[in-house]
Amino acid sequence: MLRERLIAEFGGAIAEAELVVRWDAQRMVNQIHERTNVLEEKHDEDGTRLRVRAPATVLEAIRKQLA
C-alpha cells in the first residue's frame, strides 16, 4: 500500500495499458521493461504487444515515444 501511495503521489495514478511496439522500434522494449511492470508479452506480425502497469505519466511518455 505504501508503494502505491508513493507512486500515486510522485508519478501519477497507476494505470494498466497495452502497448504495441513495432518491429522497427524494438529498442523500446527494454526501456518499457525498465520503466513499467510488464504483466504479459506477446509477439505477432505487428511487433511486440506488452500489457503493462505503470504510473499514468510514465505511460504517457512511452506512448509519445512509440508514436
N, CA, C and O atoms as a Maestro MAE file, in Angstrom:
{
 s_m_m2io_version
 :::
 2.0.0
}

f_m_ct {
 s_m_title
 :::
 protein
 m_atom[268] {
  # First column is atom index #
  i_m_mmod_type
  r_m_x_coord
  r_m_y_coord
  r_m_z_coord
  i_m_residue_number
  s_m_chain_name
  s_m_pdb_residue_name
  s_m_pdb_atom_name
  i_m_atomic_number
  :::
  1 25 0.812 -1.187 0.000 1 A "MET " " N  " 7
  2 3 0.000 0.000 0.000 1 A "MET " " CA " 6
  3 2 0.863 1.262 0.000 1 A "MET " " C  " 6
  4 15 0.567 2.212 -0.725 1 A "MET " " O  " 8
  5 25 1.899 1.279 0.785 2 A "LEU " " N  " 7
  6 3 2.769 2.438 0.819 2 A "LEU " " CA " 6
  7 2 3.370 2.690 -0.558 2 A "LEU " " C  " 6
  8 15 3.456 3.832 -1.010 2 A "LEU " " O  " 8
  9 25 3.785 1.611 -1.220 3 A "ARG " " N  " 7
  10 3 4.378 1.751 -2.555 3 A "ARG " " CA " 6
  11 2 3.410 2.431 -3.507 3 A "ARG " " C  " 6
  12 15 3.794 3.365 -4.211 3 A "ARG " " O  " 8
  13 25 2.157 1.979 -3.544 4 A "GLU " " N  " 7
  14 3 1.156 2.562 -4.437 4 A "GLU " " CA " 6
  15 2 0.892 4.024 -4.087 4 A "GLU " " C  " 6
  16 15 0.713 4.850 -4.982 4 A "GLU " " O  " 8
  17 25 0.867 4.350 -2.789 5 A "ARG " " N  " 7
  18 3 0.646 5.734 -2.377 5 A "ARG " " CA " 6
  19 2 1.795 6.628 -2.826 5 A "ARG " " C  " 6
  20 15 1.576 7.747 -3.290 5 A "ARG " " O  " 8
  21 25 3.016 6.128 -2.687 6 A "LEU " " N  " 7
  22 3 4.174 6.914 -3.115 6 A "LEU " " CA " 6
  23 2 4.186 7.120 -4.622 6 A "LEU " " C  " 6
  24 15 4.464 8.218 -5.106 6 A "LEU " " O  " 8
  25 25 3.886 6.070 -5.352 7 A "ILE " " N  " 7
  26 3 3.844 6.175 -6.814 7 A "ILE " " CA " 6
  27 2 2.744 7.139 -7.236 7 A "ILE " " C  " 6
  28 15 2.955 7.983 -8.106 7 A "ILE " " O  " 8
  29 25 1.574 7.017 -6.623 8 A "ALA " " N  " 7
  30 3 0.472 7.909 -6.963 8 A "ALA " " CA " 6
  31 2 0.835 9.360 -6.667 8 A "ALA " " C  " 6
  32 15 0.498 10.259 -7.436 8 A "ALA " " O  " 8
  33 25 1.515 9.581 -5.562 9 A "GLU " " N  " 7
  34 3 1.895 10.930 -5.171 9 A "GLU " " CA " 6
  35 2 2.940 11.527 -6.101 9 A "GLU " " C  " 6
  36 15 2.844 12.693 -6.482 9 A "GLU " " O  " 8
  37 25 3.942 10.727 -6.467 10 A "PHE " " N  " 7
  38 3 5.068 11.255 -7.217 10 A "PHE " " CA " 6
  39 2 5.058 10.930 -8.705 10 A "PHE " " C  " 6
  40 15 5.770 11.573 -9.476 10 A "PHE " " O  " 8
  41 25 4.276 9.960 -9.120 11 A "GLY " " N  " 7
  42 3 4.316 9.563 -10.523 11 A "GLY " " CA " 6
  43 2 2.965 9.484 -11.198 11 A "GLY " " C  " 6
  44 15 2.878 9.061 -12.350 11 A "GLY " " O  " 8
  45 25 1.926 9.873 -10.521 12 A "GLY " " N  " 7
  46 3 0.600 9.795 -11.099 12 A "GLY " " CA " 6
  47 2 -0.070 8.485 -10.743 12 A "GLY " " C  " 6
  48 15 0.568 7.572 -10.219 12 A "GLY " " O  " 8
  49 25 -1.341 8.398 -11.027 13 A "ALA " " N  " 7
  50 3 -2.112 7.204 -10.728 13 A "ALA " " CA " 6
  51 2 -1.594 6.013 -11.526 13 A "ALA " " C  " 6
  52 15 -1.142 6.153 -12.662 13 A "ALA " " O  " 8
  53 25 -1.670 4.849 -10.911 14 A "ILE " " N  " 7
  54 3 -1.252 3.616 -11.590 14 A "ILE " " CA " 6
  55 2 -2.325 3.239 -12.603 14 A "ILE " " C  " 6
  56 15 -3.519 3.248 -12.301 14 A "ILE " " O  " 8
  57 25 -1.877 2.909 -13.807 15 A "ALA " " N  " 7
  58 3 -2.801 2.515 -14.874 15 A "ALA " " CA " 6
  59 2 -2.262 1.268 -15.556 15 A "ALA " " C  " 6
  60 15 -1.064 0.987 -15.523 15 A "ALA " " O  " 8
  61 25 -3.162 0.538 -16.167 16 A "GLU " " N  " 7
  62 3 -2.786 -0.637 -16.946 16 A "GLU " " CA " 6
  63 2 -3.042 -0.307 -18.408 16 A "GLU " " C  " 6
  64 15 -4.028 0.352 -18.738 16 A "GLU " " O  " 8
  65 25 -2.153 -0.766 -19.283 17 A "ALA " " N  " 7
  66 3 -2.291 -0.446 -20.708 17 A "ALA " " CA " 6
  67 2 -1.685 -1.551 -21.553 17 A "ALA " " C  " 6
  68 15 -0.863 -2.338 -21.082 17 A "ALA " " O  " 8
  69 25 -2.106 -1.596 -22.807 18 A "GLU " " N  " 7
  70 3 -1.472 -2.473 -23.786 18 A "GLU " " CA " 6
  71 2 -0.704 -1.593 -24.757 18 A "GLU " " C  " 6
  72 15 -1.253 -0.654 -25.335 18 A "GLU " " O  " 8
  73 25 0.558 -1.905 -24.924 19 A "LEU " " N  " 7
  74 3 1.416 -1.157 -25.838 19 A "LEU " " CA " 6
  75 2 1.843 -2.075 -26.973 19 A "LEU " " C  " 6
  76 15 2.157 -3.243 -26.746 19 A "LEU " " O  " 8
  77 25 1.857 -1.557 -28.179 20 A "VAL " " N  " 7
  78 3 2.336 -2.313 -29.331 20 A "VAL " " CA " 6
  79 2 3.618 -1.643 -29.818 20 A "VAL " " C  " 6
  80 15 3.612 -0.475 -30.205 20 A "VAL " " O  " 8
  81 25 4.705 -2.393 -29.794 21 A "VAL " " N  " 7
  82 3 5.996 -1.886 -30.239 21 A "VAL " " CA " 6
  83 2 6.282 -2.509 -31.603 21 A "VAL " " C  " 6
  84 15 6.490 -3.717 -31.715 21 A "VAL " " O  " 8
  85 25 6.291 -1.666 -32.639 22 A "ARG " " N  " 7
  86 3 6.547 -2.169 -33.994 22 A "ARG " " CA " 6
  87 2 7.928 -2.822 -34.063 22 A "ARG " " C  " 6
  88 15 8.808 -2.523 -33.256 22 A "ARG " " O  " 8
  89 25 8.100 -3.698 -35.018 23 A "TRP " " N  " 7
  90 3 9.383 -4.399 -35.173 23 A "TRP " " CA " 6
  91 2 10.541 -3.437 -35.378 23 A "TRP " " C  " 6
  92 15 11.655 -3.717 -34.935 23 A "TRP " " O  " 8
  93 25 10.303 -2.312 -36.040 24 A "ASP " " N  " 7
  94 3 11.385 -1.368 -36.282 24 A "ASP " " CA " 6
  95 2 11.697 -0.480 -35.067 24 A "ASP " " C  " 6
  96 15 12.593 0.362 -35.134 24 A "ASP " " O  " 8
  97 25 10.967 -0.664 -33.960 25 A "ALA " " N  " 7
  98 3 11.200 0.116 -32.742 25 A "ALA " " CA " 6
  99 2 11.470 -0.795 -31.544 25 A "ALA " " C  " 6
  100 15 11.195 -0.421 -30.404 25 A "ALA " " O  " 8
  101 25 12.001 -1.979 -31.798 26 A "GLN " " N  " 7
  102 3 12.188 -2.963 -30.726 26 A "GLN " " CA " 6
  103 2 13.132 -2.491 -29.617 26 A "GLN " " C  " 6
  104 15 13.114 -3.048 -28.520 26 A "GLN " " O  " 8
  105 25 13.952 -1.477 -29.885 27 A "ARG " " N  " 7
  106 3 14.838 -0.943 -28.849 27 A "ARG " " CA " 6
  107 2 14.029 -0.436 -27.656 27 A "ARG " " C  " 6
  108 15 14.550 -0.349 -26.544 27 A "ARG " " O  " 8
  109 25 12.755 -0.100 -27.885 28 A "MET " " N  " 7
  110 3 11.886 0.408 -26.827 28 A "MET " " CA " 6
  111 2 11.453 -0.669 -25.839 28 A "MET " " C  " 6
  112 15 11.084 -0.352 -24.708 28 A "MET " " O  " 8
  113 25 11.492 -1.926 -26.244 29 A "VAL " " N  " 7
  114 3 11.008 -2.996 -25.372 29 A "VAL " " CA " 6
  115 2 11.798 -3.033 -24.068 29 A "VAL " " C  " 6
  116 15 11.212 -3.167 -22.993 29 A "VAL " " O  " 8
  117 25 13.111 -2.917 -24.152 30 A "ASN " " N  " 7
  118 3 13.932 -2.928 -22.941 30 A "ASN " " CA " 6
  119 2 13.581 -1.748 -22.042 30 A "ASN " " C  " 6
  120 15 13.479 -1.903 -20.825 30 A "ASN " " O  " 8
  121 25 13.398 -0.586 -22.627 31 A "GLN " " N  " 7
  122 3 13.041 0.606 -21.847 31 A "GLN " " CA " 6
  123 2 11.692 0.410 -21.148 31 A "GLN " " C  " 6
  124 15 11.523 0.806 -19.995 31 A "GLN " " O  " 8
  125 25 10.752 -0.191 -21.838 32 A "ILE " " N  " 7
  126 3 9.438 -0.439 -21.245 32 A "ILE " " CA " 6
  127 2 9.573 -1.395 -20.063 32 A "ILE " " C  " 6
  128 15 8.938 -1.198 -19.027 32 A "ILE " " O  " 8
  129 25 10.398 -2.428 -20.215 33 A "HIS " " N  " 7
  130 3 10.630 -3.358 -19.106 33 A "HIS " " CA " 6
  131 2 11.239 -2.632 -17.908 33 A "HIS " " C  " 6
  132 15 10.903 -2.940 -16.764 33 A "HIS " " O  " 8
  133 25 12.122 -1.681 -18.156 34 A "GLU " " N  " 7
  134 3 12.777 -0.955 -17.069 34 A "GLU " " CA " 6
  135 2 11.841 0.026 -16.368 34 A "GLU " " C  " 6
  136 15 11.979 0.261 -15.167 34 A "GLU " " O  " 8
  137 25 10.897 0.595 -17.099 35 A "ARG " " N  " 7
  138 3 10.070 1.680 -16.548 35 A "ARG " " CA " 6
  139 2 8.685 1.258 -16.102 35 A "ARG " " C  " 6
  140 15 7.971 2.045 -15.480 35 A "ARG " " O  " 8
  141 25 8.284 0.010 -16.412 36 A "THR " " N  " 7
  142 3 6.940 -0.443 -16.068 36 A "THR " " CA " 6
  143 2 7.000 -1.837 -15.449 36 A "THR " " C  " 6
  144 15 8.055 -2.469 -15.395 36 A "THR " " O  " 8
  145 25 5.864 -2.287 -14.994 37 A "ASN " " N  " 7
  146 3 5.700 -3.666 -14.558 37 A "ASN " " CA " 6
  147 2 5.020 -4.398 -15.718 37 A "ASN " " C  " 6
  148 15 3.828 -4.208 -15.959 37 A "ASN " " O  " 8
  149 25 5.769 -5.224 -16.426 38 A "VAL " " N  " 7
  150 3 5.228 -5.930 -17.589 38 A "VAL " " CA " 6
  151 2 4.450 -7.150 -17.100 38 A "VAL " " C  " 6
  152 15 5.006 -8.032 -16.446 38 A "VAL " " O  " 8
  153 25 3.175 -7.186 -17.422 39 A "LEU " " N  " 7
  154 3 2.290 -8.264 -16.997 39 A "LEU " " CA " 6
  155 2 2.235 -9.392 -18.017 39 A "LEU " " C  " 6
  156 15 2.054 -10.558 -17.668 39 A "LEU " " O  " 8
  157 25 2.395 -9.021 -19.294 40 A "GLU " " N  " 7
  158 3 2.303 -10.010 -20.378 40 A "GLU " " CA " 6
  159 2 3.052 -9.488 -21.596 40 A "GLU " " C  " 6
  160 15 3.068 -8.286 -21.860 40 A "GLU " " O  " 8
  161 25 3.664 -10.394 -22.325 41 A "GLU " " N  " 7
  162 3 4.393 -10.023 -23.544 41 A "GLU " " CA " 6
  163 2 4.098 -11.063 -24.620 41 A "GLU " " C  " 6
  164 15 4.252 -12.264 -24.397 41 A "GLU " " O  " 8
  165 25 3.672 -10.588 -25.786 42 A "LYS " " N  " 7
  166 3 3.374 -11.462 -26.921 42 A "LYS " " CA " 6
  167 2 4.018 -10.868 -28.167 42 A "LYS " " C  " 6
  168 15 4.258 -9.663 -28.253 42 A "LYS " " O  " 8
  169 25 4.288 -11.734 -29.118 43 A "HIS " " N  " 7
  170 3 4.866 -11.298 -30.393 43 A "HIS " " CA " 6
  171 2 3.931 -11.736 -31.520 43 A "HIS " " C  " 6
  172 15 3.444 -12.867 -31.537 43 A "HIS " " O  " 8
  173 25 3.691 -10.824 -32.457 44 A "ASP " " N  " 7
  174 3 2.871 -11.157 -33.625 44 A "ASP " " CA " 6
  175 2 3.415 -10.415 -34.837 44 A "ASP " " C  " 6
  176 15 4.506 -9.847 -34.785 44 A "ASP " " O  " 8
  177 25 2.654 -10.418 -35.928 45 A "GLU " " N  " 7
  178 3 3.144 -9.816 -37.170 45 A "GLU " " CA " 6
  179 2 3.335 -8.297 -37.069 45 A "GLU " " C  " 6
  180 15 4.079 -7.719 -37.860 45 A "GLU " " O  " 8
  181 25 2.681 -7.654 -36.118 46 A "ASP " " N  " 7
  182 3 2.811 -6.206 -35.958 46 A "ASP " " CA " 6
  183 2 4.004 -5.804 -35.091 46 A "ASP " " C  " 6
  184 15 4.474 -4.669 -35.169 46 A "ASP " " O  " 8
  185 25 4.490 -6.726 -34.274 47 A "GLY " " N  " 7
  186 3 5.597 -6.426 -33.370 47 A "GLY " " CA " 6
  187 2 5.396 -7.104 -32.032 47 A "GLY " " C  " 6
  188 15 4.913 -8.234 -31.964 47 A "GLY " " O  " 8
  189 25 5.766 -6.417 -30.973 48 A "THR " " N  " 7
  190 3 5.645 -6.943 -29.621 48 A "THR " " CA " 6
  191 2 4.494 -6.234 -28.923 48 A "THR " " C  " 6
  192 15 4.414 -5.006 -28.917 48 A "THR " " O  " 8
  193 25 3.600 -7.033 -28.330 49 A "ARG " " N  " 7
  194 3 2.478 -6.494 -27.562 49 A "ARG " " CA " 6
  195 2 2.780 -6.709 -26.087 49 A "ARG " " C  " 6
  196 15 3.050 -7.825 -25.645 49 A "ARG " " O  " 8
  197 25 2.728 -5.618 -25.340 50 A "LEU " " N  " 7
  198 3 3.026 -5.668 -23.919 50 A "LEU " " CA " 6
  199 2 1.827 -5.158 -23.136 50 A "LEU " " C  " 6
  200 15 1.302 -4.081 -23.420 50 A "LEU " " O  " 8
  201 25 1.401 -5.933 -22.154 51 A "ARG " " N  " 7
  202 3 0.394 -5.450 -21.207 51 A "ARG " " CA " 6
  203 2 1.174 -5.045 -19.976 51 A "ARG " " C  " 6
  204 15 1.874 -5.860 -19.377 51 A "ARG " " O  " 8
  205 25 1.051 -3.772 -19.597 52 A "VAL " " N  " 7
  206 3 1.892 -3.211 -18.544 52 A "VAL " " CA " 6
  207 2 1.062 -2.476 -17.500 52 A "VAL " " C  " 6
  208 15 -0.092 -2.111 -17.726 52 A "VAL " " O  " 8
  209 25 1.698 -2.272 -16.346 53 A "ARG " " N  " 7
  210 3 1.129 -1.438 -15.289 53 A "ARG " " CA " 6
  211 2 2.205 -0.434 -14.895 53 A "ARG " " C  " 6
  212 15 3.352 -0.804 -14.642 53 A "ARG " " O  " 8
  213 25 1.819 0.851 -14.846 54 A "ALA " " N  " 7
  214 3 2.780 1.907 -14.532 54 A "ALA " " CA " 6
  215 2 2.031 3.188 -14.195 54 A "ALA " " C  " 6
  216 15 0.832 3.299 -14.453 54 A "ALA " " O  " 8
  217 25 2.740 4.157 -13.617 55 A "PRO " " N  " 7
  218 3 2.114 5.471 -13.410 55 A "PRO " " CA " 6
  219 2 1.665 6.057 -14.752 55 A "PRO " " C  " 6
  220 15 2.323 5.871 -15.776 55 A "PRO " " O  " 8
  221 25 0.555 6.752 -14.728 56 A "ALA " " N  " 7
  222 3 -0.007 7.318 -15.952 56 A "ALA " " CA " 6
  223 2 0.990 8.230 -16.657 56 A "ALA " " C  " 6
  224 15 1.020 8.274 -17.887 56 A "ALA " " O  " 8
  225 25 1.798 8.952 -15.905 57 A "THR " " N  " 7
  226 3 2.774 9.854 -16.524 57 A "THR " " CA " 6
  227 2 3.829 9.074 -17.300 57 A "THR " " C  " 6
  228 15 4.290 9.527 -18.348 57 A "THR " " O  " 8
  229 25 4.210 7.915 -16.797 58 A "VAL " " N  " 7
  230 3 5.194 7.070 -17.487 58 A "VAL " " CA " 6
  231 2 4.575 6.513 -18.767 58 A "VAL " " C  " 6
  232 15 5.217 6.511 -19.818 58 A "VAL " " O  " 8
  233 25 3.342 6.047 -18.683 59 A "LEU " " N  " 7
  234 3 2.667 5.511 -19.871 59 A "LEU " " CA " 6
  235 2 2.514 6.586 -20.945 59 A "LEU " " C  " 6
  236 15 2.691 6.312 -22.132 59 A "LEU " " O  " 8
  237 25 2.191 7.790 -20.532 60 A "GLU " " N  " 7
  238 3 2.056 8.883 -21.497 60 A "GLU " " CA " 6
  239 2 3.377 9.148 -22.212 60 A "GLU " " C  " 6
  240 15 3.398 9.338 -23.428 60 A "GLU " " O  " 8
  241 25 4.463 9.162 -21.474 61 A "ALA " " N  " 7
  242 3 5.787 9.403 -22.076 61 A "ALA " " CA " 6
  243 2 6.161 8.282 -23.047 61 A "ALA " " C  " 6
  244 15 6.704 8.548 -24.119 61 A "ALA " " O  " 8
  245 25 5.876 7.041 -22.680 62 A "ILE " " N  " 7
  246 3 6.187 5.904 -23.557 62 A "ILE " " CA " 6
  247 2 5.343 5.968 -24.825 62 A "ILE " " C  " 6
  248 15 5.851 5.739 -25.922 62 A "ILE " " O  " 8
  249 25 4.073 6.274 -24.680 63 A "ARG " " N  " 7
  250 3 3.207 6.373 -25.861 63 A "ARG " " CA " 6
  251 2 3.696 7.440 -26.835 63 A "ARG " " C  " 6
  252 15 3.628 7.253 -28.050 63 A "ARG " " O  " 8
  253 25 4.184 8.548 -26.310 64 A "LYS " " N  " 7
  254 3 4.724 9.612 -27.179 64 A "LYS " " CA " 6
  255 2 5.942 9.101 -27.937 64 A "LYS " " C  " 6
  256 15 6.106 9.415 -29.116 64 A "LYS " " O  " 8
  257 25 6.795 8.323 -27.286 65 A "GLN " " N  " 7
  258 3 7.965 7.790 -27.946 65 A "GLN " " CA " 6
  259 2 7.606 6.757 -29.003 65 A "GLN " " C  " 6
  260 15 8.312 6.627 -30.004 65 A "GLN " " O  " 8
  261 25 6.529 6.028 -28.798 66 A "LEU " " N  " 7
  262 3 6.107 4.999 -29.750 66 A "LEU " " CA " 6
  263 2 5.355 5.587 -30.947 66 A "LEU " " C  " 6
  264 15 5.227 4.928 -31.979 66 A "LEU " " O  " 8
  265 25 4.864 6.801 -30.820 67 A "ALA " " N  " 7
  266 3 4.046 7.419 -31.892 67 A "ALA " " CA " 6
  267 2 4.887 7.757 -33.106 67 A "ALA " " C  " 6
  268 15 4.366 8.277 -34.092 67 A "ALA " " O  " 8
  :::
 }
 m_bond[267] {
  # First column is bond index #
  i_m_from
  i_m_to
  i_m_order
  :::
  1 1 2 1
  2 2 3 1
  3 3 4 2
  4 3 5 1
  5 5 6 1
  6 6 7 1
  7 7 8 2
  8 7 9 1
  9 9 10 1
  10 10 11 1
  11 11 12 2
  12 11 13 1
  13 13 14 1
  14 14 15 1
  15 15 16 2
  16 15 17 1
  17 17 18 1
  18 18 19 1
  19 19 20 2
  20 19 21 1
  21 21 22 1
  22 22 23 1
  23 23 24 2
  24 23 25 1
  25 25 26 1
  26 26 27 1
  27 27 28 2
  28 27 29 1
  29 29 30 1
  30 30 31 1
  31 31 32 2
  32 31 33 1
  33 33 34 1
  34 34 35 1
  35 35 36 2
  36 35 37 1
  37 37 38 1
  38 38 39 1
  39 39 40 2
  40 39 41 1
  41 41 42 1
  42 42 43 1
  43 43 44 2
  44 43 45 1
  45 45 46 1
  46 46 47 1
  47 47 48 2
  48 47 49 1
  49 49 50 1
  50 50 51 1
  51 51 52 2
  52 51 53 1
  53 53 54 1
  54 54 55 1
  55 55 56 2
  56 55 57 1
  57 57 58 1
  58 58 59 1
  59 59 60 2
  60 59 61 1
  61 61 62 1
  62 62 63 1
  63 63 64 2
  64 63 65 1
  65 65 66 1
  66 66 67 1
  67 67 68 2
  68 67 69 1
  69 69 70 1
  70 70 71 1
  71 71 72 2
  72 71 73 1
  73 73 74 1
  74 74 75 1
  75 75 76 2
  76 75 77 1
  77 77 78 1
  78 78 79 1
  79 79 80 2
  80 79 81 1
  81 81 82 1
  82 82 83 1
  83 83 84 2
  84 83 85 1
  85 85 86 1
  86 86 87 1
  87 87 88 2
  88 87 89 1
  89 89 90 1
  90 90 91 1
  91 91 92 2
  92 91 93 1
  93 93 94 1
  94 94 95 1
  95 95 96 2
  96 95 97 1
  97 97 98 1
  98 98 99 1
  99 99 100 2
  100 99 101 1
  101 101 102 1
  102 102 103 1
  103 103 104 2
  104 103 105 1
  105 105 106 1
  106 106 107 1
  107 107 108 2
  108 107 109 1
  109 109 110 1
  110 110 111 1
  111 111 112 2
  112 111 113 1
  113 113 114 1
  114 114 115 1
  115 115 116 2
  116 115 117 1
  117 117 118 1
  118 118 119 1
  119 119 120 2
  120 119 121 1
  121 121 122 1
  122 122 123 1
  123 123 124 2
  124 123 125 1
  125 125 126 1
  126 126 127 1
  127 127 128 2
  128 127 129 1
  129 129 130 1
  130 130 131 1
  131 131 132 2
  132 131 133 1
  133 133 134 1
  134 134 135 1
  135 135 136 2
  136 135 137 1
  137 137 138 1
  138 138 139 1
  139 139 140 2
  140 139 141 1
  141 141 142 1
  142 142 143 1
  143 143 144 2
  144 143 145 1
  145 145 146 1
  146 146 147 1
  147 147 148 2
  148 147 149 1
  149 149 150 1
  150 150 151 1
  151 151 152 2
  152 151 153 1
  153 153 154 1
  154 154 155 1
  155 155 156 2
  156 155 157 1
  157 157 158 1
  158 158 159 1
  159 159 160 2
  160 159 161 1
  161 161 162 1
  162 162 163 1
  163 163 164 2
  164 163 165 1
  165 165 166 1
  166 166 167 1
  167 167 168 2
  168 167 169 1
  169 169 170 1
  170 170 171 1
  171 171 172 2
  172 171 173 1
  173 173 174 1
  174 174 175 1
  175 175 176 2
  176 175 177 1
  177 177 178 1
  178 178 179 1
  179 179 180 2
  180 179 181 1
  181 181 182 1
  182 182 183 1
  183 183 184 2
  184 183 185 1
  185 185 186 1
  186 186 187 1
  187 187 188 2
  188 187 189 1
  189 189 190 1
  190 190 191 1
  191 191 192 2
  192 191 193 1
  193 193 194 1
  194 194 195 1
  195 195 196 2
  196 195 197 1
  197 197 198 1
  198 198 199 1
  199 199 200 2
  200 199 201 1
  201 201 202 1
  202 202 203 1
  203 203 204 2
  204 203 205 1
  205 205 206 1
  206 206 207 1
  207 207 208 2
  208 207 209 1
  209 209 210 1
  210 210 211 1
  211 211 212 2
  212 211 213 1
  213 213 214 1
  214 214 215 1
  215 215 216 2
  216 215 217 1
  217 217 218 1
  218 218 219 1
  219 219 220 2
  220 219 221 1
  221 221 222 1
  222 222 223 1
  223 223 224 2
  224 223 225 1
  225 225 226 1
  226 226 227 1
  227 227 228 2
  228 227 229 1
  229 229 230 1
  230 230 231 1
  231 231 232 2
  232 231 233 1
  233 233 234 1
  234 234 235 1
  235 235 236 2
  236 235 237 1
  237 237 238 1
  238 238 239 1
  239 239 240 2
  240 239 241 1
  241 241 242 1
  242 242 243 1
  243 243 244 2
  244 243 245 1
  245 245 246 1
  246 246 247 1
  247 247 248 2
  248 247 249 1
  249 249 250 1
  250 250 251 1
  251 251 252 2
  252 251 253 1
  253 253 254 1
  254 254 255 1
  255 255 256 2
  256 255 257 1
  257 257 258 1
  258 258 259 1
  259 259 260 2
  260 259 261 1
  261 261 262 1
  262 262 263 1
  263 263 264 2
  264 263 265 1
  265 265 266 1
  266 266 267 1
  267 267 268 2
  :::
 }
}
